[in-house]
Amino acid sequence: MTQLDVLYRYEVPPSEATALAVGRIREVYGVRQIAFDEASKTVRVEYDATRLNEPMIHQLLRGAGLDLVERVVLAAPPEPVPAAG
């Protein structure tokens, strides 16, 4: 099992119906955890990358009615090492 996290920023706080629909995403095989941060208007999804991928998670959240505006990069890629020469 390969666990990954993806973080999205949303514009409009979820309605009660949207929150319930997002809660049902937890039942999807491979989704491990969903956590909202209302202060920063973000939702973090932990998932099993052997079962799902990031576009699938995005589609599940959008299908539940969450108004996603951007994916937040959790870690910047490492700086390239300059070639010795």
JOKA-V325784 format. One record per residue. N is the residue number from 0. RES is the residue in three letters. OMEGA is omega in whole degrees, -180 to 180 (NA if undefined). Layout:
n=N res=RES omega=OMEGA
n=N res=RES omega=OMEGA
//
This chain:
n=0 res=MET omega=177
n=1 res=THR omega=-179
n=2 res=GLN omega=177
n=3 res=LEU omega=174
n=4 res=ASP omega=172
n=5 res=VAL omega=-177
n=6 res=LEU omega=178
n=7 res=TYR omega=172
n=8 res=ARG omega=177
n=9 res=TYR omega=-176
n=10 res=GLU omega=-175
n=11 res=VAL omega=178
n=12 res=PRO omega=-177
n=13 res=PRO omega=174
n=14 res=SER omega=178
n=15 res=GLU omega=180
n=16 res=ALA omega=179
n=17 res=THR omega=179
n=18 res=ALA omega=177
n=19 res=LEU omega=179
n=20 res=ALA omega=177
n=21 res=VAL omega=177
n=22 res=GLY omega=179
n=23 res=ARG omega=177
n=24 res=ILE omega=179
n=25 res=ARG omega=180
n=26 res=GLU omega=179
n=27 res=VAL omega=-179
n=28 res=TYR omega=-179
n=29 res=GLY omega=176
n=30 res=VAL omega=-175
n=31 res=ARG omega=-177
n=32 res=GLN omega=175
n=33 res=ILE omega=-180
n=34 res=ALA omega=177
n=35 res=PHE omega=170
n=36 res=ASP omega=-175
n=37 res=GLU omega=-179
n=38 res=ALA omega=-180
n=39 res=SER omega=-180
n=40 res=LYS omega=179
n=41 res=THR omega=173
n=42 res=VAL omega=179
n=43 res=ARG omega=179
n=44 res=VAL omega=173
n=45 res=GLU omega=-177
n=46 res=TYR omega=178
n=47 res=ASP omega=-176
n=48 res=ALA omega=175
n=49 res=THR omega=180
n=50 res=ARG omega=-174
n=51 res=LEU omega=173
n=52 res=ASN omega=-175
n=53 res=GLU omega=177
n=54 res=PRO omega=177
n=55 res=MET omega=178
n=56 res=ILE omega=178
n=57 res=HIS omega=-179
n=58 res=GLN omega=178
n=59 res=LEU omega=-179
n=60 res=LEU omega=178
n=61 res=ARG omega=178
n=62 res=GLY omega=177
n=63 res=ALA omega=177
n=64 res=GLY omega=179
n=65 res=LEU omega=-177
n=66 res=ASP omega=-178
n=67 res=LEU omega=180
n=68 res=VAL omega=178
n=69 res=GLU omega=172
n=70 res=ARG omega=-180
n=71 res=VAL omega=179
n=72 res=VAL omega=-178
n=73 res=LEU omega=179
n=74 res=ALA omega=178
n=75 res=ALA omega=177
n=76 res=PRO omega=-179
n=77 res=PRO omega=177
n=78 res=GLU omega=178
n=79 res=PRO omega=179
n=80 res=VAL omega=180
n=81 res=PRO omega=-180
n=82 res=ALA omega=178
n=83 res=ALA omega=-179
n=84 res=GLY omega=NA
//
